[in-house]
Structures are given as structure tokens and as C-alpha cells.
Amino acid sequence: MLLVATHSADARTTLRNVCRAHEEAVHRRFGRAALLAETQFGAFLACRLRQKHGTAVQVERTEPFLARVAAPTAREAAVAYERRDEPATPYRAFAANRELPTPAELRDERL
């Protein structure tokens, strides 16, 4: 998908109008941003916005986040943490007595 983020009022207005006029190319709208279909038409709309508003429009290509593939360690830690007995236990304390990564290890490891 293509993520289009706007950084000015004029660009937001144009994005809103584009989304209303071409609903078939829009996966989701978030106010200042939208996910467009990864098609030539979606790319055309993103390029058109960028051409009209310059740096007030940011376009990024995205891909679905598959936690089992991209972050199995983080996923396993999150599953274990959400199954904890005491909901008030912070992750740092929860992970200390288990074979789970520390918060620092999770912060330092890139996806």
C-alpha cells in the first residue's frame, strides 16, 4: 500500500477531495493521511498530490506487518505478557524471571 501523509491545510483538503472522488483506490483514511491501493492509479494519485503540494505531502510504500515473520521474539514476549496474572505488573518486572528479552534488548534490536 501507499501511505500518503499531508503536512499542510491545503494538502489535507486535496487529499480529502481525492479520497472522496476515488473511493475505490482508498483503503483507509486517517484525516491527515490515507492508505492508497498499491496500483498504478494509487501511485498516480500519490504523485499528483506530491506534484501539487511538494514537501507538504509525504509518500511511503508500506507492507503489512506480519509479527510472526518480522518480530517473532517481540510477538512471543507480547503474548506472554498479555497472559500475565497481575495486570499491574510492568513488563520489566515480568520479564526478569523469565526467558524473555528485556525492554532494552527489544529497543536495540531492529526489525
C-alpha beads as a LAMMPS data file, in Angstrom:
LAMMPS data file: protein, C-alpha beads

111 atoms
110 bonds

1 atom types
1 bond types

-500.0 500.0 xlo xhi
-500.0 500.0 ylo yhi
-500.0 500.0 zlo zhi

Masses

1 110.0

Atoms # bond

1 1 1 0.000 0.000 0.000
2 1 1 0.953 3.621 -0.325
3 1 1 0.817 5.818 2.755
4 1 1 0.183 9.457 1.906
5 1 1 0.666 11.905 4.789
6 1 1 -0.101 15.606 4.448
7 1 1 1.607 18.434 6.316
8 1 1 -0.451 21.497 5.325
9 1 1 -4.095 22.513 5.308
10 1 1 -4.163 22.811 1.504
11 1 1 -2.666 19.342 1.084
12 1 1 -5.204 17.889 3.547
13 1 1 -8.040 19.454 1.574
14 1 1 -6.750 17.988 -1.678
15 1 1 -6.258 14.576 -0.052
16 1 1 -9.824 14.663 1.273
17 1 1 -11.157 15.546 -2.180
18 1 1 -9.090 12.843 -3.871
19 1 1 -10.310 10.243 -1.370
20 1 1 -13.949 11.235 -1.877
21 1 1 -13.644 11.205 -5.669
22 1 1 -11.723 7.926 -5.886
23 1 1 -13.009 5.730 -3.050
24 1 1 -12.052 2.556 -4.943
25 1 1 -8.363 3.496 -4.616
26 1 1 -8.532 4.270 -0.885
27 1 1 -8.044 1.511 1.678
28 1 1 -8.370 3.782 4.714
29 1 1 -8.382 7.483 5.630
30 1 1 -6.910 8.896 8.814
31 1 1 -7.640 12.624 8.450
32 1 1 -4.156 13.891 7.606
33 1 1 -3.163 10.608 5.961
34 1 1 -4.548 7.859 3.765
35 1 1 -3.615 4.387 2.613
36 1 1 -3.967 4.088 -1.146
37 1 1 -4.083 0.925 -3.204
38 1 1 -0.713 -0.228 -4.489
39 1 1 -1.734 0.150 -8.108
40 1 1 -0.667 2.438 -10.908
41 1 1 -3.758 4.546 -10.183
42 1 1 -2.909 4.756 -6.477
43 1 1 0.615 5.813 -7.449
44 1 1 -0.833 8.369 -9.872
45 1 1 -2.943 9.901 -7.088
46 1 1 0.017 9.993 -4.689
47 1 1 2.295 11.539 -7.319
48 1 1 -0.364 14.074 -8.222
49 1 1 -0.652 15.156 -4.584
50 1 1 3.131 15.364 -4.272
51 1 1 3.398 17.367 -7.505
52 1 1 0.718 19.815 -6.410
53 1 1 1.889 20.316 -2.803
54 1 1 5.593 19.423 -2.865
55 1 1 7.126 18.603 0.507
56 1 1 3.770 19.133 2.244
57 1 1 2.950 15.600 1.032
58 1 1 4.961 12.587 2.104
59 1 1 4.526 9.278 0.284
60 1 1 5.792 5.979 1.684
61 1 1 5.377 2.459 0.400
62 1 1 4.170 0.147 3.146
63 1 1 3.768 -3.559 3.591
64 1 1 1.650 -5.496 6.079
65 1 1 3.289 -6.184 9.432
66 1 1 3.473 -9.933 9.964
67 1 1 4.675 -10.242 13.548
68 1 1 5.351 -13.975 13.285
69 1 1 7.803 -13.323 10.475
70 1 1 9.182 -9.848 11.216
71 1 1 9.343 -9.927 15.007
72 1 1 8.858 -13.403 16.465
73 1 1 10.717 -12.548 19.687
74 1 1 8.637 -9.436 20.305
75 1 1 5.435 -11.298 19.455
76 1 1 6.202 -14.133 21.880
77 1 1 7.074 -11.613 24.611
78 1 1 3.841 -9.690 23.990
79 1 1 1.730 -12.862 24.076
80 1 1 3.330 -13.986 27.354
81 1 1 2.996 -10.512 28.874
82 1 1 -0.682 -10.194 27.973
83 1 1 -1.331 -13.571 29.631
84 1 1 0.182 -12.416 32.957
85 1 1 -1.763 -12.991 36.166
86 1 1 -1.358 -9.488 37.547
87 1 1 -2.350 -6.773 35.052
88 1 1 -0.453 -4.098 37.005
89 1 1 2.927 -5.847 36.657
90 1 1 5.244 -3.792 34.428
91 1 1 6.970 -5.647 31.594
92 1 1 10.468 -5.137 33.060
93 1 1 9.492 -6.974 36.262
94 1 1 7.528 -9.620 34.365
95 1 1 10.439 -10.429 32.027
96 1 1 13.073 -10.506 34.789
97 1 1 12.326 -14.037 35.943
98 1 1 11.575 -15.495 32.533
99 1 1 13.408 -16.251 29.324
100 1 1 12.092 -13.072 27.727
101 1 1 14.030 -10.145 26.278
102 1 1 14.484 -7.064 28.411
103 1 1 12.963 -3.754 27.298
104 1 1 16.493 -2.562 26.394
105 1 1 17.087 -5.619 24.207
106 1 1 13.785 -5.019 22.423
107 1 1 14.642 -1.326 21.881
108 1 1 18.071 -2.089 20.433
109 1 1 17.043 -4.842 18.019
110 1 1 15.924 -3.629 14.602
111 1 1 13.149 -5.362 12.718

Bonds

1 1 1 2
2 1 2 3
3 1 3 4
4 1 4 5
5 1 5 6
6 1 6 7
7 1 7 8
8 1 8 9
9 1 9 10
10 1 10 11
11 1 11 12
12 1 12 13
13 1 13 14
14 1 14 15
15 1 15 16
16 1 16 17
17 1 17 18
18 1 18 19
19 1 19 20
20 1 20 21
21 1 21 22
22 1 22 23
23 1 23 24
24 1 24 25
25 1 25 26
26 1 26 27
27 1 27 28
28 1 28 29
29 1 29 30
30 1 30 31
31 1 31 32
32 1 32 33
33 1 33 34
34 1 34 35
35 1 35 36
36 1 36 37
37 1 37 38
38 1 38 39
39 1 39 40
40 1 40 41
41 1 41 42
42 1 42 43
43 1 43 44
44 1 44 45
45 1 45 46
46 1 46 47
47 1 47 48
48 1 48 49
49 1 49 50
50 1 50 51
51 1 51 52
52 1 52 53
53 1 53 54
54 1 54 55
55 1 55 56
56 1 56 57
57 1 57 58
58 1 58 59
59 1 59 60
60 1 60 61
61 1 61 62
62 1 62 63
63 1 63 64
64 1 64 65
65 1 65 66
66 1 66 67
67 1 67 68
68 1 68 69
69 1 69 70
70 1 70 71
71 1 71 72
72 1 72 73
73 1 73 74
74 1 74 75
75 1 75 76
76 1 76 77
77 1 77 78
78 1 78 79
79 1 79 80
80 1 80 81
81 1 81 82
82 1 82 83
83 1 83 84
84 1 84 85
85 1 85 86
86 1 86 87
87 1 87 88
88 1 88 89
89 1 89 90
90 1 90 91
91 1 91 92
92 1 92 93
93 1 93 94
94 1 94 95
95 1 95 96
96 1 96 97
97 1 97 98
98 1 98 99
99 1 99 100
100 1 100 101
101 1 101 102
102 1 102 103
103 1 103 104
104 1 104 105
105 1 105 106
106 1 106 107
107 1 107 108
108 1 108 109
109 1 109 110
110 1 110 111
